[in-house]
Amino acid sequence: MSGRTHALVPAGLASVVFQGDPLLTLTAALAGLAPDIDEPESVIGQRCWLLAWWIKYVFGHRTMSHSLVMVALVALLGFCVALPIPFIVAICVGVLSHVVLDAYSGGVLLWWPSKTRWVLGRYPVYGVLDRILMGIGVLLTIGMLIVRMQIEMGTIQNG
């Protein structure tokens, strides 16, 4: 899937889970881009070019960073550095949604280091499914942020 979709789908999911909390929504969106650190041409890879090339050379694309091992490591790291639970959940939502989305566009090594590829489809990047999922992410995010603003404004006016 495209970088836009990798950011907007977890943003939409997090905005629903966290009732439109803008910081947690943004956290999930950014975390949704993180697994592509193994691809130098990706949104994050272009910004961390040397690291992206090294990871791709050592592990390959859609391997370790696109696995349940990575989701577990991210959660464990979050606990070790004493991040608040909602932030750990938001980050895991972002990383896990990336893994699932890439399973729809060719597959991932979900159980890395096993070489068995988990494939849910072979939909093209920027194709119809990519655009539909991106649109759903946008609608959920905007809708929940509007709901959050209404709740916050109602609290301010009545409080």
Secondary structure, DSSP 8 states (H G I E B T S, - for coil): --HHHHHHHHHHHHHHHTTT-HHHHHHHHHHHHGGGGG-TTSHHHHHSHHHHHHHHHHT-TTSGGGSHHHHHHHHHHHHHTT--HHHHHHHHHHHHHHHHHHHTBT-B-TTTTS---B-S-B--TTSHHHHHHHHHHHHHHHHHHHHHHHHHHHHHHH-
